[in-house]
Amino acid sequence: MIEAVLWDVDDTLFDYSGSDRLALSRHFAAEGLPSGEAAFERWRRATAAAYERLALGEVTYEEYQRERVRGFTGRALSDPEADAWLGRYTALFEAAWTAFPDVPPSLGSLPYRQGILSNSSTVHQERRMAALGLRHHFEVLLCSDALGCAKPDPSAFRAACAALDLPPAAVAYVGDNLDLDAVAARDAGLTGIWLDRARTPAREPHGVHRIATLTDLPALLAALAASPSTDGTD
């Protein structure tokens, strides 16, 4: 039986992509850089490449941030130069922070214990959740920098369950990334729930549950509670 819900943050609770896009448009204009889809895609590629190294534990969160700047600009910037470039962008990014509209009412109405497990920096996610007025919903907020491991490593999920003093079978994990969040949670023994806001035309893997909006989550959890199995298996 599900007793708690663990959450991913970026593009699940926090509209990271929307906030990022707005901030980038303003930042590129202020820096005299060309904007448009090509520039956004270059930033996404630089971010993805740096994030892969962060997830593997090859770089710290601060080094990840500098790598995405260097990857985007194509310049061998010093640490202070990369930090300054990122700082100008970050100020605009923070001003654009917003949660998805379905998040506040959903978090407030769920009759479950709640926590966060994020592949990010604890300091950043604490600030972000506080700024969005959401931090009080969560008993625990765990990030990869403090855990020493990151999703999809089962150890990350199990550490979050241990922080709640619950077995994995009693915990659901909700995230926007099918493999990194839902499948990895399933493989760690949790109930994996894929928040597919884009309504991707693909079938979810066996043992993973899919919702298109958080308004669908209470019904799903109620159905799982009524089912003899909470892992989606027959």
C-alpha positions in Angstrom: 0.0 0.0 0.0 1.3 3.4 -0.9 2.1 5.5 2.1 4.3 8.3 0.6 5.0 10.0 -2.7 8.5 11.0 -3.7 8.9 13.7 -6.3 11.3 14.8 -9.0 11.6 18.6 -9.2 12.7 19.9 -12.6 9.9 19.7 -15.2 7.8 17.8 -12.8 7.0 20.3 -10.1 9.0 23.2 -11.3 8.5 24.4 -14.9 12.3 24.3 -15.6 12.0 24.3 -19.4 9.6 27.2 -19.6 11.5 29.3 -17.1 14.8 28.5 -18.8 13.5 29.4 -22.2 12.2 32.8 -21.0 15.4 33.6 -19.2 17.5 32.5 -22.1 15.7 34.8 -24.5 16.3 37.7 -22.2 19.9 36.7 -21.5 20.8 36.3 -25.2 19.4 39.7 -26.0 21.3 41.3 -23.1 24.5 39.6 -24.2 24.0 40.6 -27.9 23.8 36.9 -28.9 21.5 35.5 -31.6 18.4 33.9 -30.2 15.9 31.5 -31.7 15.6 27.7 -31.9 19.2 27.1 -33.0 20.5 28.9 -29.9 18.0 27.1 -27.6 19.0 23.7 -29.0 22.7 24.5 -28.6 22.0 25.3 -24.9 20.0 22.1 -24.5 22.8 20.0 -26.0 25.4 21.7 -23.8 23.3 21.1 -20.8 22.6 17.5 -21.6 26.3 16.7 -22.2 27.3 18.4 -18.9 24.4 16.7 -17.0 25.5 13.3 -18.2 28.8 13.8 -16.5 27.1 15.1 -13.3 24.8 12.0 -13.2 27.9 9.8 -13.5 29.6 11.6 -10.6 32.4 12.9 -12.8 31.9 16.6 -12.0 30.4 18.6 -9.1 27.3 20.7 -9.5 29.4 23.8 -9.8 31.6 22.2 -12.5 28.4 21.0 -14.3 27.2 24.6 -14.5 30.5 25.9 -15.9 30.6 23.1 -18.4 27.2 23.9 -19.9 28.4 27.6 -20.3 31.6 26.5 -22.0 29.8 24.0 -24.2 27.3 26.6 -25.3 29.8 29.4 -26.0 32.5 27.1 -27.4 35.0 29.2 -25.5 37.6 28.0 -23.0 36.4 30.4 -20.3 38.1 30.5 -17.0 36.1 29.6 -13.9 35.4 33.2 -13.0 34.4 34.0 -16.5 32.0 31.1 -16.7 30.7 31.9 -13.3 30.0 35.5 -14.3 28.3 34.5 -17.6 26.1 32.0 -15.7 25.4 34.6 -12.9 23.9 37.0 -15.4 21.7 34.2 -16.8 20.8 32.9 -13.4 19.5 36.2 -12.2 17.0 36.2 -15.1 16.3 32.5 -14.6 15.4 33.0 -11.0 13.1 35.9 -11.9 11.2 33.6 -14.3 10.8 30.6 -11.8 7.3 29.2 -11.8 5.6 26.0 -10.8 3.2 24.2 -13.1 -0.4 25.3 -12.4 -1.5 21.8 -11.2 1.3 21.6 -8.6 0.1 23.7 -5.6 -3.4 22.2 -5.5 -2.1 18.7 -6.0 0.5 18.8 -3.3 -2.0 20.3 -0.9 -4.7 17.7 -1.4 -2.7 14.5 -1.4 -3.3 12.4 1.8 0.2 11.0 1.7 3.6 11.8 3.2 5.8 13.6 0.6 9.4 14.0 -0.2 11.8 15.1 -2.9 14.6 13.1 -4.6 16.5 15.2 -7.2 19.7 14.9 -9.3 20.7 18.4 -8.3 22.2 20.5 -5.6 20.5 20.6 -2.2 21.1 24.3 -1.8 19.6 25.1 -5.2 16.5 22.9 -4.7 15.9 24.2 -1.2 16.0 27.7 -2.5 13.8 26.9 -5.4 11.1 25.1 -3.4 11.1 27.9 -0.8 10.8 30.6 -3.5 7.9 28.7 -5.1 6.1 28.4 -1.8 6.2 24.6 -1.9 8.9 23.6 0.6 6.5 23.0 3.5 4.9 20.0 1.7 7.9 17.8 1.9 9.3 15.9 4.9 12.6 15.3 3.2 14.5 16.9 0.3 17.4 14.8 -0.9 19.7 15.6 -3.8 22.5 13.7 -5.5 25.2 16.0 -4.2 24.5 15.0 -0.6 23.7 11.4 -1.3 26.8 10.6 -3.3 24.7 8.8 -5.9 22.1 9.9 -8.5 19.1 8.5 -10.3 18.9 6.0 -11.9 21.1 4.3 -9.3 18.7 2.2 -7.1 20.7 3.4 -4.1 19.4 6.9 -4.5 15.8 5.8 -4.4 16.4 3.5 -1.5 18.1 6.2 0.5 15.1 8.4 0.0 12.8 5.6 1.2 15.1 5.1 4.2 14.8 8.8 5.0 11.1 8.3 5.2 11.5 5.1 7.2 9.5 3.2 4.7 10.2 0.2 2.4 10.3 0.9 -1.3 7.1 -1.0 -1.9 5.3 1.7 0.2 6.5 4.6 -1.9 5.5 6.0 -5.3 7.9 8.1 -7.3 6.6 10.7 -9.7 8.8 12.2 -12.4 8.8 13.5 -16.0 11.6 11.4 -17.3 10.4 7.9 -18.3 13.7 6.1 -17.8 15.5 8.2 -15.2 12.5 8.5 -13.0 9.7 6.0 -13.5 11.6 3.0 -14.8 14.4 3.5 -12.4 12.0 3.8 -9.5 10.2 0.6 -10.6 13.5 -1.2 -10.8 14.4 0.0 -7.2 11.2 -1.5 -5.9 9.0 1.7 -5.8 5.9 2.4 -7.8 7.1 4.3 -10.8 4.8 7.0 -12.2 5.7 8.8 -15.4 4.3 12.4 -15.6 4.0 12.7 -19.4 2.7 16.2 -19.8 3.5 16.1 -23.5 1.2 13.0 -24.0 4.0 11.2 -25.8 2.6 8.7 -28.4 4.3 5.7 -26.8 3.3 3.0 -24.5 4.8 3.0 -21.0 6.9 -0.1 -20.1 5.4 -2.9 -18.0 5.2 -2.0 -14.4 5.2 1.8 -15.0 2.1 4.0 -14.7 1.5 7.1 -16.8 -0.4 10.3 -16.1 -0.7 13.4 -18.2 -1.4 15.8 -15.4 -1.2 15.8 -11.6 -5.0 16.0 -11.4 -4.9 12.4 -12.5 -2.6 11.3 -9.7 -5.2 10.9 -6.8 -7.3 8.5 -9.0 -4.3 6.5 -9.9 -3.1 6.1 -6.4 -6.6 5.2 -5.2 -6.7 2.5 -8.0 -3.3 1.2 -6.9 -4.5 1.0 -3.3 -7.5 -1.0 -4.4 -5.3 -3.3 -6.4 -3.6 -6.4 -4.9 -0.4 -5.2 -6.5 1.1 -1.7 -6.5 3.9 -2.4 -9.0 1.8 -2.7 -12.1 2.4 -6.4 -12.6 -0.2 -9.0 -13.1 
